Amino acid sequence: MFPLSFAQRRLWFIGQLEGPSATYNIPMALRLSGLVRPEALDAALRDVMDRHEVLRTVFGTADGEPYQRILEPAEVDWELQTVDLSASGAELTDAVAEAAAYAFDLSSEVPIRAWLFSSAPDEHVLLVLVHHIASDGWSTGPLARDLAVAYTARCEGLAPQWEPLPVQYADYTLWQRELLGDENDPESVLSRQVAYWRRTLDGAPEELELPFDRPRPAVASYRGHQVPVEVPAEVHARLVEVARAEGVTTFMVLQAALAVLLSRLGAGTDIPVGSANAGRTDVALDDLVGFFVNTLVMRTDLSGDPTFRQILGRVRETGLSAFAHQDVPFERLVEELAPSRSLALHPLFQVMLTVQNNAEAVLDLPGVVAVDVPELSDSVSAAKFDLDLGIEEEFDAEGAPAGLHGAVTAAADLFERATVEQLMERFGRVLRTVSDDPETRLSAVDVMAEAERRQVLAEWNDTAAEVPGATVPELFEAQAARTPDAVALVCEGVRVSYAELDARAARLAHRLAGRGVGAESVVALCLPRGIDMITAVLAVWKAGAAYLPVDPEQSAERLAFVLDDSATALLVGTAATLSGLPADGVAMLALDDPSAADGGPAATGLRTAVAPGALAYVIYTSGSTGLPKGVAVTHGSLTNYVSSVVGRLGLGVVGGRYALLQAQVTDLGNTMLFASLVSGGELHVLGEGAATDPGAVASYVAEFGIDYLKAVPSHLAALGGVAGTEAVLPARSLVLGGEAAPAAWVAEVLEAAGDRAVFNHYGPTETTIGVATGRLSAESVAAGVVPVGSPIANTRFY
């Protein structure tokens, strides 16, 4: 029994954690044309297994520690699988994919299998499947050469004659430990190199933010899309010229260009990328099949808006330093650095770049033409990283650059195939830009095509529209004049008509004016949700001022800050809500104070005209630092919102019944509030207790025939989880807002809603409630993403 190499230990650990899977299989598919002798091929494959001990090794566990046990050739129960198929290409592709998905049980079976699929006497496909624990990319070369020698000999009835291998993989595992030394010895190779990487990777991002199509799942599926990469000869030639001029390798140029691409796509200026290193540091290992490849983390610093030439200088310095410290295995590095471990993403980096320079694996069989079938191998490729880019350089007969070609494998969990194709188009655009002019600065590298720029700037954001001249308070007053007797508000059994609401607001406006409230004043409203709160909002506007909703349940420090920061002129509430508020120096008005003067019937005509640029309200958010941040919204912006969104959300039907579940301390409920009041709707304000009681909400929606409802997804999910989703849905339109909605839950809501409309509404408070909206459908969320929609009028959305 022998210990595992460090690279093998990581794969063994993943196997213990996730169970047997095809994720780390290495499929090699070849189309064979000619007469193939299956019995000779079977014997030749066994010869190769005899020659390379790692191919007849099983991996057991003793006292929690893994070990490798090399089987004697006679112990190996193995044979070539032969399969007869029709000539159907689809059948062959499916058969190869199914075979390549075989999950090895490494504890009891050798890590190699092979199938010969025959569609005609002289047409075959050979699939050799090796688990990564026993092989790597370099190994395909010696494996193919040895298989060709053995098959040729077996066709002649002979055993293969080859030079004995100087070492076996088990020897390498022992040598590796001897080379690295004792981790407790500060002068050992292991200790010194780990210390280097600890310094080098300190502060590196654990996850790169890329333009994903879907949120990262909790556990990666390893399904992948493989997209070809082609760079024409003229661009390749310019890249080679840049590399020579700057004293770097082609790999370094590609690494720098990839870092530029990722940065321009939003990944920041600190870009860690993985790079495979052959790991065969001794010539004795060159002809050996085994898992030697090591992975280095190449961290590219793009801070300070450097030129591409400057980036190359940084890449050269970090690259040479990394190669000088390449002996510590990546797996051991992960153990030492202990990054946050997750089943969803690769540790330390999620983007891999490999420039292939291995000798091409050639299977030269007598009487047979063997051709690589990349599409068959590609159909079973697993995505171990978010993006895995492999590129080869081509040169013509004179040695001149003839182009780059390769493929990128992208995680299907995160990307659609079309997105990956677009990423590679952008990569090509970056390569052309930096090869044309290495003095181009990072900020000047344009990754967008002209058609895409036109789509983003014009097609998606052509939102110019005329804004009504009337403000929201004016629109409300006009509605009250049209339908004075219609019910405007319903709260806890009290029904208030439009005329009565307008009169109440005017009377309160007189009281506010008597307290010195006027244009540009800020009036803080500390009132419970209901008729008085909405009356006060309208009254503040009639007085020409702006309202500021405050919550008496918030901390005294926050309330004191908000009142001071907003220069509040008057604090309106009730005797109960105003009691004990930290409002030193701020005038107060308790609406239930019997000694306070009422404006009287003569006050109903009061309204101070306000301009579109005048302040309508102020809302305080938590702020990114935790300090409350005041957002000032103008009447013009609010008018633009209401005039655009009401129609977009299917609202605005005269007499429609709206339910308001939210308090005015946030702007979430403003969609229902203002949409109802400007369109002749009937707004039902649920009290705090009723709004959070699933049974009460369901009963209210059913009893009063609520047509329109806006809710935070988590709130609605909690309500529906008790009362049933369908029971809390309105009759016409449901609007989701305030937070991201899980796609699976939205799909359930859509199914329960049937023909009823469900909208997503997105936008930060700073942009006046919301800036994008769109109707959701089962098709729109089928990919696992809930779209936020398109921009509202006079808004650009990126």
JOBELLIN-V15595 format. One record per residue. N is the residue number from 1. SS is DSSP state (h for helix, s for strand, l for the rest). PSI is psi in radians with two decimals (none if undefined). BURIAL is + if it has 16 or more other ideal C-beta (glycine too) atoms within 10 Angstrom, else -. Layout:
N | SS | PSI | BURIAL
N | SS | PSI | BURIAL
This chain:
1 | l | 2.47 | -
2 | s | 2.68 | +
3 | l | 2.86 | +
4 | l | 2.67 | +
5 | l | 2.88 | +
6 | h | -0.66 | +
7 | h | -0.73 | +
8 | h | -0.64 | +
9 | h | -0.69 | +
10 | h | -0.76 | +
11 | h | -0.66 | +
12 | h | -0.75 | +
13 | h | -0.75 | -
14 | h | -0.69 | +
15 | h | -0.70 | +
16 | h | -0.62 | -
17 | h | -0.76 | -
18 | h | -0.24 | -
19 | l | 2.99 | -
20 | l | 2.39 | -
21 | l | 3.01 | -
22 | l | 0.12 | +
23 | l | -0.71 | +
24 | l | 0.51 | +
25 | s | 2.55 | +
26 | s | 1.79 | +
27 | s | 2.38 | +
28 | s | 1.94 | +
29 | s | 2.26 | +
30 | s | 2.34 | +
31 | s | 2.15 | +
32 | s | 2.08 | +
33 | s | 2.13 | -
34 | s | -3.07 | -
35 | l | 2.01 | -
36 | l | 2.32 | +
37 | l | 1.81 | +
38 | h | -0.67 | -
39 | h | -0.63 | -
40 | h | -0.65 | +
41 | h | -0.71 | +
42 | h | -0.82 | +
43 | h | -0.65 | +
44 | h | -0.71 | +
45 | h | -0.65 | +
46 | h | -0.62 | +
47 | h | -0.74 | +
48 | h | -0.68 | +
49 | h | -0.65 | +
50 | h | -0.69 | +
51 | h | -0.68 | +
52 | l | 1.79 | +
53 | h | -0.53 | +
54 | h | -0.42 | +
55 | h | -0.13 | +
56 | h | 0.82 | +
57 | s | 2.45 | +
58 | s | 2.78 | +
59 | s | 1.85 | +
60 | s | -3.07 | -
61 | s | 2.36 | -
62 | s | 2.12 | -
63 | l | 0.65 | -
64 | l | -0.06 | -
65 | s | 2.35 | -
66 | s | 2.68 | +
67 | s | 2.83 | -
68 | s | 2.37 | +
69 | s | 2.14 | -
70 | s | 2.13 | +
71 | l | 2.57 | +
72 | l | 2.59 | -
73 | h | -0.65 | -
74 | h | -0.35 | -
75 | h | -0.26 | -
76 | l | 2.02 | +
77 | l | 1.66 | -
78 | l | 2.53 | +
79 | l | 2.71 | -
80 | l | 2.28 | +
81 | s | 2.17 | -
82 | s | 2.34 | +
83 | s | 2.18 | +
84 | s | 2.24 | -
85 | l | 2.90 | +
86 | l | 3.14 | -
87 | l | 0.08 | -
88 | l | 2.16 | -
89 | h | -0.68 | -
90 | h | -0.71 | -
91 | h | -0.72 | -
92 | h | -0.81 | +
93 | h | -0.76 | +
94 | h | -0.70 | -
95 | h | -0.72 | +
96 | h | -0.76 | +
97 | h | -0.72 | -
98 | h | -0.73 | -
99 | h | -0.72 | +
100 | h | -0.28 | +
101 | l | 0.14 | -
102 | l | 2.35 | +
103 | l | 1.93 | -
104 | l | 2.42 | +
105 | l | 1.63 | -
106 | l | -0.28 | +
107 | l | -0.29 | -
108 | l | -0.17 | -
109 | l | 2.66 | -
110 | l | 2.68 | +
111 | l | 0.62 | +
112 | s | 2.41 | +
113 | s | 2.77 | +
114 | s | 2.52 | +
115 | s | 2.48 | +
116 | s | 1.88 | +
117 | s | 2.16 | +
118 | s | 2.17 | +
119 | s | -0.20 | +
120 | s | 2.88 | -
121 | l | -0.48 | -
122 | l | 0.33 | -
123 | s | 2.09 | +
124 | s | 2.83 | +
125 | s | 2.20 | +
126 | s | 2.17 | +
127 | s | 2.05 | +
128 | s | 2.14 | +
129 | s | 2.10 | +
130 | s | 2.36 | +
131 | s | 2.50 | +
132 | h | -0.36 | +
133 | h | -0.26 | +
134 | h | 0.11 | +
135 | l | 2.91 | +
136 | l | -3.06 | +
137 | l | -0.73 | +
138 | l | -0.62 | +
139 | h | -0.38 | +
140 | h | -0.50 | +
141 | h | -1.06 | +
142 | h | -0.55 | +
143 | h | -0.79 | +
144 | h | -0.73 | +
145 | h | -0.79 | +
146 | h | -0.62 | +
147 | h | -0.68 | +
148 | h | -0.75 | +
149 | h | -0.79 | +
150 | h | -0.71 | +
151 | h | -0.74 | +
152 | h | -0.77 | +
153 | h | -0.76 | +
154 | h | -0.57 | +
155 | h | -0.44 | +
156 | l | 0.13 | -
157 | l | 0.37 | -
158 | l | 2.82 | -
159 | l | 2.57 | -
160 | l | 2.54 | +
161 | l | 1.92 | -
162 | l | 2.79 | -
163 | l | 2.36 | -
164 | l | 2.53 | -
165 | l | 2.41 | +
166 | l | -0.54 | -
167 | l | 2.88 | -
168 | l | 2.97 | +
169 | h | -0.62 | +
170 | h | -0.61 | +
171 | h | -0.70 | +
172 | h | -0.72 | +
173 | h | -0.65 | +
174 | h | -0.72 | -
175 | h | -0.66 | +
176 | h | -0.77 | +
177 | h | -0.65 | -
178 | h | -0.71 | -
179 | h | -0.80 | -
180 | h | -0.54 | +
181 | l | -3.00 | -
182 | l | 2.26 | -
183 | l | -0.37 | -
184 | l | -0.15 | -
185 | l | 1.95 | -
186 | l | -0.31 | -
187 | l | 0.00 | -
188 | l | 2.75 | -
189 | h | -0.75 | +
190 | h | -0.86 | +
191 | h | -0.77 | +
192 | h | -0.72 | -
193 | h | -0.64 | +
194 | h | -0.71 | +
195 | h | -0.70 | -
196 | h | -0.85 | -
197 | h | -0.55 | +
198 | h | -0.74 | -
199 | h | -0.78 | -
200 | h | -0.65 | +
201 | l | 0.09 | +
202 | l | 2.19 | -
203 | l | 0.04 | -
204 | l | 2.55 | +
205 | l | 2.38 | -
206 | l | -0.39 | -
207 | l | 2.25 | +
208 | l | 2.31 | +
209 | l | 1.98 | -
210 | l | 2.90 | +
211 | l | 1.25 | -
212 | l | 2.61 | -
213 | l | -0.37 | +
214 | l | 2.67 | +
215 | l | 2.63 | -
216 | l | 2.25 | +
217 | l | 2.90 | -
218 | l | -0.54 | -
219 | l | 2.23 | -
220 | l | 2.45 | +
221 | l | -0.31 | -
222 | l | 0.22 | +
223 | s | 2.51 | -
224 | s | 2.70 | +
225 | s | 2.36 | +
226 | s | 2.16 | +
227 | s | 2.32 | +
228 | s | 2.67 | -
229 | s | 2.16 | +
230 | s | 2.22 | -
231 | s | 2.15 | +
232 | l | 2.82 | -
233 | h | -0.69 | -
234 | h | -0.63 | -
235 | h | -0.72 | +
236 | h | -0.77 | +
237 | h | -0.72 | -
238 | h | -0.65 | +
239 | h | -0.71 | +
240 | h | -0.71 | +
241 | h | -0.75 | -
242 | h | -0.74 | +
243 | h | -0.79 | +
244 | h | -0.75 | -
245 | h | -0.57 | -
246 | h | 0.00 | +
247 | l | 0.65 | -
248 | l | 3.00 | +
249 | l | 2.87 | +
250 | h | -0.65 | +
251 | h | -0.77 | +
252 | h | -0.66 | +
253 | h | -0.77 | +
254 | h | -0.67 | +
255 | h | -0.78 | +
256 | h | -0.73 | +
257 | h | -0.67 | +
258 | h | -0.73 | +
259 | h | -0.71 | +
260 | h | -0.81 | +
261 | h | -0.88 | +
262 | h | -0.69 | +
263 | h | -0.78 | +
264 | h | -0.32 | +
265 | h | 0.03 | -
266 | h | 0.18 | -
267 | h | -0.01 | +
268 | l | -2.83 | -
269 | l | 0.17 | -
270 | s | 1.76 | +
271 | s | 1.76 | +
272 | s | 2.29 | +
273 | s | 2.40 | +
274 | s | 2.59 | +
275 | s | 2.31 | +
276 | s | 2.36 | +
277 | s | 2.31 | +
278 | l | -0.60 | +
279 | l | 0.09 | +
280 | l | 1.43 | +
281 | l | 0.08 | -
282 | l | 2.41 | -
283 | h | -0.43 | -
284 | h | -0.29 | -
285 | h | -0.14 | +
286 | l | -0.65 | -
287 | l | 0.29 | +
288 | l | 2.38 | +
289 | l | 2.31 | +
290 | l | 3.05 | +
291 | l | 1.62 | +
292 | l | -0.40 | +
293 | l | 2.40 | +
294 | s | 2.77 | +
295 | s | 2.28 | +
296 | s | 2.58 | +
297 | s | 1.99 | +
298 | s | 1.95 | +
299 | s | 2.11 | +
300 | s | 2.20 | +
301 | s | 2.01 | +
302 | l | 0.30 | +
303 | l | 2.68 | -
304 | l | 0.25 | -
305 | l | 1.03 | -
306 | l | 2.83 | +
307 | s | 2.87 | +
308 | h | -0.60 | +
309 | h | -0.72 | +
310 | h | -0.66 | +
311 | h | -0.72 | +
312 | h | -0.67 | +
313 | h | -0.71 | +
314 | h | -0.73 | +
315 | h | -0.70 | +
316 | h | -0.78 | +
317 | h | -0.85 | -
318 | h | -0.59 | +
319 | h | -0.82 | +
320 | h | -0.67 | -
321 | h | -0.68 | -
322 | h | -0.75 | +
323 | h | -0.48 | -
324 | l | -0.18 | -
325 | l | 0.75 | +
326 | l | -0.05 | +
327 | l | -0.56 | +
328 | l | 2.16 | +
329 | l | 2.49 | +
330 | h | -0.69 | +
331 | h | -0.69 | +
332 | h | -0.60 | +
333 | h | -0.73 | +
334 | h | -0.73 | +
335 | h | -0.73 | -
336 | h | -0.74 | +
337 | h | -0.38 | +
338 | l | 0.99 | -
339 | l | 2.91 | +
340 | l | 2.15 | -
341 | l | 2.47 | -
342 | l | 2.57 | -
343 | l | 0.01 | -
344 | l | -0.43 | +
345 | l | 2.74 | +
346 | l | 2.44 | +
347 | l | 2.53 | +
348 | l | -0.54 | +
349 | l | 2.76 | +
350 | l | -0.03 | +
351 | s | 2.27 | +
352 | s | 2.40 | +
353 | s | 2.20 | +
354 | s | 2.23 | +
355 | s | 1.94 | +
356 | s | 2.18 | -
357 | l | 0.32 | -
358 | l | 2.65 | -
359 | l | 2.36 | -
360 | l | 2.35 | -
361 | l | 2.08 | +
362 | l | 2.17 | -
363 | l | 1.79 | +
364 | l | 1.65 | -
365 | l | 2.44 | +
366 | l | 2.24 | -
367 | l | 0.18 | -
368 | s | 2.39 | +
369 | s | 2.09 | -
370 | s | 2.18 | +
371 | s | 2.32 | -
372 | s | 2.46 | -
373 | l | 1.40 | +
374 | h | -0.58 | -
375 | h | -0.49 | -
376 | h | -0.72 | +
377 | h | -0.68 | +
378 | h | -0.58 | +
379 | l | -0.25 | +
380 | l | 0.27 | +
381 | l | 2.34 | +
382 | s | 2.54 | +
383 | l | 1.74 | +
384 | l | -0.26 | +
385 | l | 2.97 | +
386 | l | -0.81 | +
387 | s | 2.29 | +
388 | s | 1.80 | +
389 | s | 2.05 | +
390 | s | 2.23 | +
391 | s | 2.50 | +
392 | s | 2.56 | +
393 | s | 2.40 | +
394 | s | 2.46 | -
395 | s | 2.54 | -
396 | l | -3.05 | -
397 | l | -0.49 | -
398 | l | 0.04 | -
399 | l | 0.15 | -
400 | l | 2.57 | -
401 | s | 2.26 | +
402 | s | 0.16 | +
403 | s | 2.82 | +
404 | s | 2.43 | +
405 | s | 2.76 | +
406 | s | -2.63 | +
407 | s | 2.72 | +
408 | s | 2.30 | +
409 | s | 2.14 | +
410 | s | 2.58 | +
411 | s | 2.07 | +
412 | l | -0.33 | +
413 | l | -0.52 | +
414 | l | -0.55 | +
415 | l | 2.51 | +
416 | l | 2.71 | +
417 | h | -0.72 | -
418 | h | -0.61 | -
419 | h | -0.69 | +
420 | h | -0.72 | +
421 | h | -0.71 | +
422 | h | -0.67 | +
423 | h | -0.74 | +
424 | h | -0.56 | +
425 | h | -0.72 | -
426 | h | -0.62 | +
427 | h | -0.76 | +
428 | h | -0.65 | +
429 | h | -0.70 | +
430 | h | -0.78 | +
431 | h | -0.71 | +
432 | h | -0.70 | +
433 | h | -0.88 | +
434 | h | -0.46 | +
435 | h | -0.51 | +
436 | h | -0.70 | -
437 | l | 1.67 | -
438 | l | -0.19 | +
439 | l | 0.00 | -
440 | l | 2.29 | +
441 | s | 2.74 | -
442 | h | -0.81 | +
443 | h | -0.33 | -
444 | h | -0.07 | -
445 | l | 2.03 | +
446 | l | 2.06 | -
447 | l | 0.00 | +
448 | l | 2.42 | -
449 | l | 2.80 | -
450 | h | -0.69 | -
451 | h | -0.66 | -
452 | h | -0.70 | -
453 | h | -0.74 | -
454 | h | -0.68 | -
455 | h | -0.80 | -
456 | h | -0.77 | -
457 | h | -0.66 | -
458 | h | -0.98 | -
459 | h | -0.83 | -
460 | l | -0.56 | -
461 | l | 0.40 | -
462 | l | 1.35 | -
463 | l | 0.17 | -
464 | l | 2.30 | -
465 | l | 2.67 | -
466 | l | 2.33 | -
467 | l | 2.29 | -
468 | l | 2.54 | -
469 | l | -0.42 | -
470 | l | 2.50 | +
471 | l | 2.97 | +
472 | h | -0.79 | +
473 | h | -0.62 | +
474 | h | -0.68 | +
475 | h | -0.66 | +
476 | h | -0.79 | +
477 | h | -0.65 | +
478 | h | -0.69 | -
479 | h | -0.69 | +
480 | h | -0.59 | +
481 | h | -0.61 | -
482 | h | -0.74 | -
483 | l | 1.16 | -
484 | l | -0.54 | -
485 | l | -0.15 | -
486 | l | 2.63 | +
487 | s | 2.20 | +
488 | s | -0.77 | +
489 | s | 2.51 | +
490 | s | 2.18 | +
491 | s | 2.08 | +
492 | l | 0.81 | -
493 | l | -0.19 | -
494 | s | 2.27 | -
495 | s | 2.26 | -
496 | s | 2.23 | +
497 | s | 2.94 | +
498 | h | -0.74 | +
499 | h | -0.76 | +
500 | h | -0.69 | +
501 | h | -0.74 | +
502 | h | -0.70 | +
503 | h | -0.75 | +
504 | h | -0.77 | +
505 | h | -0.69 | +
506 | h | -0.71 | +
507 | h | -0.74 | +
508 | h | -0.58 | +
509 | h | -0.66 | +
510 | h | -0.71 | +
511 | h | -0.70 | +
512 | h | -0.76 | +
513 | h | -0.61 | +
514 | h | -0.33 | -
515 | l | 0.20 | +
516 | l | 0.13 | -
517 | l | 2.33 | +
518 | l | -2.78 | -
519 | l | 2.33 | -
520 | l | 0.05 | -
521 | l | 2.69 | +
522 | s | 2.13 | +
523 | s | 2.06 | +
524 | s | 2.32 | +
525 | s | 2.00 | +
526 | s | 1.28 | +
527 | l | 2.60 | +
528 | l | 2.73 | +
529 | l | 2.46 | +
530 | l | -2.83 | +
531 | h | -0.74 | +
532 | h | -0.68 | +
533 | h | -0.80 | +
534 | h | -0.66 | +
535 | h | -0.74 | +
536 | h | -0.67 | +
537 | h | -0.85 | +
538 | h | -0.63 | +
539 | h | -0.72 | +
540 | h | -0.74 | +
541 | h | -0.72 | +
542 | h | -0.51 | +
543 | l | -0.03 | +
544 | l | 0.15 | +
545 | l | -3.11 | +
546 | s | 2.55 | +
547 | s | 2.66 | +
548 | s | 1.88 | +
549 | s | 2.34 | +
550 | l | 2.65 | +
551 | l | 2.02 | +
552 | l | -0.24 | +
553 | l | -0.21 | -
554 | l | 2.88 | -
555 | l | 2.66 | -
556 | h | -0.65 | -
557 | h | -0.77 | -
558 | h | -0.81 | +
559 | h | -0.75 | +
560 | h | -0.73 | -
561 | h | -0.81 | +
562 | h | -0.80 | +
563 | h | -0.66 | +
564 | h | -0.78 | -
565 | h | -0.59 | -
566 | l | -0.06 | +
567 | l | 0.82 | -
568 | l | 2.26 | +
569 | l | -0.52 | +
570 | s | 2.45 | +
571 | s | 2.03 | +
572 | s | 2.36 | +
573 | s | -2.66 | +
574 | l | 2.97 | +
575 | h | -0.63 | -
576 | h | -0.78 | -
577 | h | -0.50 | +
578 | h | -0.28 | +
579 | l | 2.15 | -
580 | l | 0.07 | -
581 | l | 2.48 | +
582 | l | 1.30 | -
583 | l | 0.82 | +
584 | l | 2.22 | -
585 | l | -0.03 | -
586 | l | 2.23 | +
587 | s | 2.55 | -
588 | s | 2.65 | +
589 | s | 2.02 | +
590 | s | 2.06 | +
591 | l | -0.42 | +
592 | l | 0.26 | -
593 | l | 1.96 | -
594 | l | -0.31 | -
595 | l | -0.20 | -
596 | l | 2.48 | -
597 | l | 2.45 | -
598 | l | 2.44 | -
599 | l | -0.44 | +
600 | l | 2.98 | -
601 | h | -0.53 | -
602 | h | -0.19 | -
603 | h | -0.06 | +
604 | h | -0.35 | +
605 | h | 0.04 | -
606 | l | 2.26 | +
607 | l | 2.22 | +
608 | l | 2.13 | +
609 | l | 2.43 | -
610 | l | 2.55 | +
611 | l | 2.75 | -
612 | l | -0.50 | +
613 | l | -0.06 | -
614 | l | 2.69 | +
615 | s | 2.30 | +
616 | s | -0.81 | +
617 | s | 2.88 | +
618 | s | 2.27 | +
619 | s | 2.36 | +
620 | s | 2.20 | +
621 | s | 3.06 | -
622 | l | -0.53 | -
623 | l | 2.60 | -
624 | l | -0.39 | -
625 | l | -0.02 | -
626 | l | -0.27 | -
627 | l | 2.27 | -
628 | l | 2.42 | +
629 | s | 2.10 | -
630 | s | 2.25 | +
631 | s | 2.10 | +
632 | s | 2.16 | -
633 | s | 2.28 | +
634 | s | 2.86 | +
635 | h | -0.66 | +
636 | h | -0.73 | +
637 | h | -0.70 | +
638 | h | -0.69 | +
639 | h | -0.75 | +
640 | h | -0.75 | +
641 | h | -0.91 | +
642 | h | -0.74 | +
643 | h | -0.47 | +
644 | h | -0.78 | +
645 | h | -0.58 | +
646 | h | -0.83 | +
647 | h | -0.64 | -
648 | h | -0.54 | +
649 | l | 0.17 | +
650 | l | 0.38 | +
651 | l | -2.97 | +
652 | l | 0.18 | +
653 | l | 2.19 | +
654 | l | 2.24 | -
655 | l | -0.03 | -
656 | l | 2.57 | +
657 | s | 2.14 | +
658 | s | 2.46 | +
659 | s | 2.30 | +
660 | s | 1.95 | +
661 | l | -0.27 | +
662 | l | 2.61 | +
663 | l | 2.78 | +
664 | l | -0.02 | +
665 | l | -0.36 | +
666 | l | 3.00 | +
667 | l | 0.09 | +
668 | l | -0.74 | +
669 | l | -0.13 | +
670 | h | -0.44 | +
671 | h | -0.89 | +
672 | h | -0.72 | +
673 | h | -1.00 | +
674 | h | -0.58 | +
675 | h | -0.69 | +
676 | h | -0.83 | +
677 | h | -0.47 | +
678 | h | -0.14 | +
679 | h | 0.15 | +
680 | l | 0.48 | +
681 | l | 2.99 | +
682 | s | 1.86 | +
683 | s | 2.09 | +
684 | s | 2.04 | +
685 | s | 1.95 | +
686 | l | 2.36 | +
687 | l | 2.91 | -
688 | h | -0.74 | -
689 | h | -0.80 | -
690 | h | -0.63 | -
691 | h | -0.37 | +
692 | l | 0.03 | -
693 | l | 1.95 | +
694 | h | -0.77 | +
695 | h | -0.71 | -
696 | h | -0.73 | +
697 | h | -0.82 | +
698 | h | -0.77 | +
699 | h | -0.72 | -
700 | h | -0.80 | +
701 | h | -0.75 | +
702 | h | -0.78 | -
703 | h | -0.72 | -
704 | h | 0.07 | -
705 | l | 0.85 | -
706 | l | 2.25 | +
707 | l | -0.63 | +
708 | s | 2.41 | +
709 | s | 2.40 | +
710 | s | 2.37 | +
711 | s | 2.64 | +
712 | l | 2.35 | +
713 | h | -0.78 | +
714 | h | -0.61 | -
715 | h | -0.84 | +
716 | h | -0.66 | +
717 | h | -0.68 | +
718 | h | -0.72 | -
719 | h | -0.83 | +
720 | h | -0.49 | +
721 | h | -0.40 | -
722 | h | -0.88 | -
723 | h | -0.22 | +
724 | l | 2.34 | -
725 | h | -0.80 | +
726 | h | -0.53 | -
727 | h | -0.44 | +
728 | h | 0.14 | +
729 | l | 2.45 | +
730 | l | 2.98 | +
731 | l | -0.48 | -
732 | l | -1.01 | +
733 | s | 2.33 | +
734 | s | 2.29 | +
735 | s | 2.19 | +
736 | s | 2.39 | +
737 | l | 2.97 | +
738 | l | -0.40 | +
739 | l | 2.92 | -
740 | l | 2.49 | -
741 | l | 2.26 | +
742 | l | 2.34 | -
743 | h | -0.71 | +
744 | h | -0.71 | -
745 | h | -0.73 | +
746 | h | -0.70 | +
747 | h | -0.69 | +
748 | h | -0.72 | -
749 | h | -0.76 | +
750 | h | -0.70 | +
751 | h | -0.73 | -
752 | h | -0.55 | +
753 | h | -0.51 | +
754 | l | -2.11 | -
755 | l | -0.13 | -
756 | l | 2.50 | +
757 | s | 2.42 | +
758 | s | 2.17 | +
759 | s | 2.56 | +
760 | s | 2.39 | +
761 | s | 2.15 | +
762 | s | 2.54 | +
763 | l | 2.42 | +
764 | l | 2.75 | -
765 | h | -0.63 | +
766 | h | -0.38 | -
767 | h | 0.29 | +
768 | l | 1.40 | +
769 | l | -1.05 | +
770 | l | 2.64 | +
771 | l | -0.17 | +
772 | s | 2.53 | +
773 | s | 2.67 | +
774 | s | 2.59 | +
775 | s | 2.37 | -
776 | l | 2.65 | +
777 | l | 2.88 | -
778 | l | -0.64 | -
779 | l | -0.65 | -
780 | l | -0.38 | +
781 | l | 0.09 | +
782 | l | -0.49 | -
783 | l | 0.05 | -
784 | l | 0.18 | -
785 | l | 2.43 | +
786 | l | 1.91 | +
787 | l | 2.55 | +
788 | l | -0.18 | +
789 | l | -2.84 | +
790 | s | 2.85 | -
791 | s | 2.62 | +
792 | l | 3.13 | +
793 | l | 2.47 | +
794 | l | 0.54 | +
795 | l | 2.35 | +
796 | l | 2.40 | -
797 | l | 2.22 | +
798 | l | none | -
